[in-house]
Amino acid sequence: MNIVVLGQPGVGKGTYTEILVRKYKIPRISTGDMFREEIKKNTRLGIKVKNYVNSGGLVPDEITIPMLLKRLGKKDCKNGFFLDGFPRTVPQAEMLEKFIKIDKVLNFVASEKEIIDRLSGRRVCRKCGSIYHIKNMPPKLEGVCDKCGGELYQRADDIPETIKVRVKEYLEKTKPLTDFYMKKGILANIDANPSIEEVDKIISQCDKALSEIGKK
């Protein structure tokens, strides 16, 4: 069961994917996590990746794809995986297809209003990085981290005006990719508007989509 996971900023994709990972007992593979790990280990690959990241550029496919295929070839991916962060473009999806068959694409979507409410309410601890939400997961004391007492702040990219731009850019960039998978009949749009307290509603949609694998 080889699954690609897509989702707008703030849609909760990471939370839902982690639940699916535990439920289906297959790993979540994130190219971003892989890059960070290589940089942390200061490997030859990590040094290359760091140069691209520091210059503000994207890591080229000729580096990303061999690294990804090597990871997908490991034993824990034998029964499948949830692939997060790749592909981002149609050419990447086409290239991936040459090596790996993708069974389903879960595309988490929510309204702009819901995305703005979620992200604009997010607060981050300057000291330890813990994340809170002023409505859904507030700290015991306003503006103060429960864990370390650090100051909570709102990130610049969590301001409503910035969020609108981020969502617009994401949808414009991923539309060709979602269209590509839609034509193949493997795209499942998951309504992620329900709140985090109603996560079962979202996971049940995923279960239904995944149960369709192999029926066509």
VOGU-3710 file (C-alpha; in Angstrom, 3 decimals, decimal comma):
1> mnivvlgqpg> 0,000/0,000/0,000  2,026/2,936/-1,321  0,363/6,232/-0,394  1,210/9,844/-1,258  -0,059/12,453/1,225  -0,860/16,019/0,143  -2,296/18,896/2,167  -2,575/22,658/2,486  -0,584/24,545/5,146  -2,263/24,130/8,529
11> vgkgtyteil> -4,655/21,426/7,363  -3,403/18,964/9,997  -1,853/16,542/7,511  0,986/15,606/9,876  -1,379/14,778/12,749  -3,640/12,610/10,593  -0,741/10,845/8,903  0,775/9,882/12,253  -2,544/8,292/13,261  -2,658/6,375/9,959
21> vrkykipris> 0,947/5,228/10,440  0,068/3,658/13,791  -3,132/2,161/12,438  -1,726/0,599/9,254  1,748/-0,111/10,637  3,631/1,283/7,655  6,128/4,180/7,939  5,763/7,844/7,094  8,568/8,866/4,776  9,291/12,599/4,680
31> tgdmfreeik> 11,922/14,011/2,340  12,189/17,058/4,601  12,976/14,855/7,617  15,514/12,924/5,552  17,278/16,128/4,523  17,385/17,389/8,117  18,817/14,063/9,310  21,577/14,115/6,694  22,430/17,723/7,590  22,485/16,844/11,296
41> kntrlgikvk> 24,876/13,931/10,655  27,018/16,210/8,479  27,265/13,519/5,790  28,533/14,231/2,293  24,925/14,325/1,126  23,970/16,506/4,086  26,611/19,078/3,152  25,268/19,228/-0,409  21,689/19,571/0,810  22,662/22,267/3,337
51> nyvnsgglvp> 24,210/24,365/0,581  20,937/24,359/-1,353  18,841/25,050/1,747  21,069/27,899/2,925  20,953/29,549/-0,499  17,152/29,375/-0,491  17,022/26,924/-3,393  15,239/23,608/-3,806  17,231/20,409/-3,546  17,431/19,105/-7,145
61> deitipmllk> 15,672/15,909/-8,173  18,945/14,176/-9,047  19,789/14,298/-5,322  16,294/13,847/-3,862  15,072/10,899/-5,934  18,039/8,505/-5,433  17,964/9,284/-1,697  14,208/8,657/-1,587  14,362/5,412/-3,574  17,110/4,116/-1,298
71> rlgkkdckng> 14,884/4,819/1,721  11,812/3,231/0,133  13,875/0,112/-0,568  14,418/-0,560/3,141  12,759/-3,462/4,944  10,226/-1,362/6,877  8,678/-0,192/3,578  8,055/-3,750/2,379  4,303/-3,485/3,019  4,019/0,128/1,926
81> ffldgfprtv> 4,485/3,690/3,148  2,957/7,135/3,505  5,058/9,519/1,388  4,972/13,120/2,646  6,660/16,075/0,905  7,250/14,393/-2,438  6,263/14,674/-5,235  5,517/18,382/-5,448  5,348/18,659/-9,243  4,021/16,582/-12,147
91> pqaemlekfi> 7,544/15,849/-13,512  8,501/14,500/-10,064  5,350/12,359/-9,988  6,111/11,000/-13,456  9,676/10,209/-12,476  8,556/8,489/-9,273  6,143/6,332/-11,294  9,049/4,821/-13,200  10,307/3,198/-10,008  7,375/2,920/-7,592
101> kidkvlnfva> 3,666/2,247/-8,101  1,508/4,678/-6,119  -1,763/3,094/-5,021  -3,570/6,099/-3,569  -3,145/9,837/-2,985  -4,783/11,328/0,111  -5,331/15,052/-0,446  -6,341/16,806/2,797  -8,354/19,956/2,085  -10,064/22,584/4,240
111> sekeiidrls> -11,664/25,981/3,669  -9,533/29,109/3,729  -11,453/30,303/6,812  -10,680/27,079/8,694  -6,997/27,234/7,724  -6,744/30,877/8,858  -8,466/30,094/12,178  -6,082/27,214/12,862  -2,824/28,888/11,889  -3,539/32,401/13,160
121> grrvcrkcgs> -4,313/30,936/16,595  -1,035/29,051/16,773  1,593/30,173/19,295  5,141/28,837/19,594  7,502/28,852/22,578  10,664/30,854/21,888  12,613/28,665/24,295  11,633/25,033/23,634  9,561/25,235/20,450  6,378/23,747/21,961
131> iyhiknmppk> 3,236/24,606/19,994  -0,085/25,832/21,420  -3,350/27,172/20,052  -5,233/30,008/21,708  -8,583/28,154/21,263  -7,888/24,465/20,768  -4,864/23,975/23,028  -4,226/27,112/25,142  -1,457/27,328/27,745  -2,441/27,421/31,414
141> legvcdkcgg> -1,127/30,980/31,623  -1,626/33,223/28,584  1,596/33,858/26,692  3,648/31,447/28,834  4,793/27,926/27,922  3,505/25,210/30,286  6,657/23,145/29,801  9,506/25,598/30,284  8,003/28,982/31,124  9,254/30,480/27,875
151> elyqraddip> 7,510/33,294/26,000  4,910/32,275/23,414  4,844/34,201/20,147  3,054/34,226/16,803  5,231/33,345/13,818  5,298/35,840/10,960  3,894/33,269/8,534  0,920/32,632/10,860  -0,512/36,130/10,367  -3,848/35,977/8,436
161> etikvrvkey> -2,646/38,041/5,473  0,409/35,808/5,071  -1,657/32,633/5,469  -3,918/33,674/2,575  -0,874/34,074/0,337  0,578/30,713/1,453  -2,685/28,865/0,779  -3,136/30,548/-2,628  0,431/29,683/-3,654  0,076/26,083/-2,475
171> lektkpltdf> -3,172/25,514/-4,373  -1,765/27,061/-7,554  1,394/24,947/-7,400  -0,292/21,668/-6,528  -3,312/21,917/-8,867  -1,427/20,323/-11,804  -0,294/17,536/-9,458  -3,772/16,864/-8,057  -5,175/16,949/-11,609  -2,504/14,424/-12,646
181> ymkkgilani> -3,508/11,972/-9,914  -7,226/12,658/-10,441  -6,939/11,573/-14,091  -5,300/8,373/-12,920  -8,258/7,723/-10,636  -6,201/7,426/-7,451  -6,797/10,851/-5,832  -9,048/10,982/-2,766  -9,950/14,420/-1,422  -10,247/14,225/2,365
191> danpsieevd> -12,480/16,836/4,022  -10,284/18,161/6,825  -12,689/20,895/7,959  -13,833/18,983/11,090  -11,974/20,073/14,214  -9,142/18,058/15,743  -11,676/16,805/18,319  -13,529/15,153/15,421  -10,451/13,423/14,044  -12,357/10,116/13,718
201> kiisqcdkal> -14,455/11,665/10,933  -11,316/12,455/8,974  -9,637/9,097/9,595  -12,796/7,241/8,518  -12,621/9,060/5,169  -9,018/7,894/4,809  -9,988/4,324/5,699  -12,695/4,355/3,025  -10,276/5,669/0,400  -7,604/3,105/1,294
211> seigkk> -10,127/0,260/1,249  -10,708/1,013/-2,436  -7,135/0,058/-3,365  -7,060/-2,840/-5,787  -10,816/-2,885/-6,426  -10,617/-1,239/-9,837
//
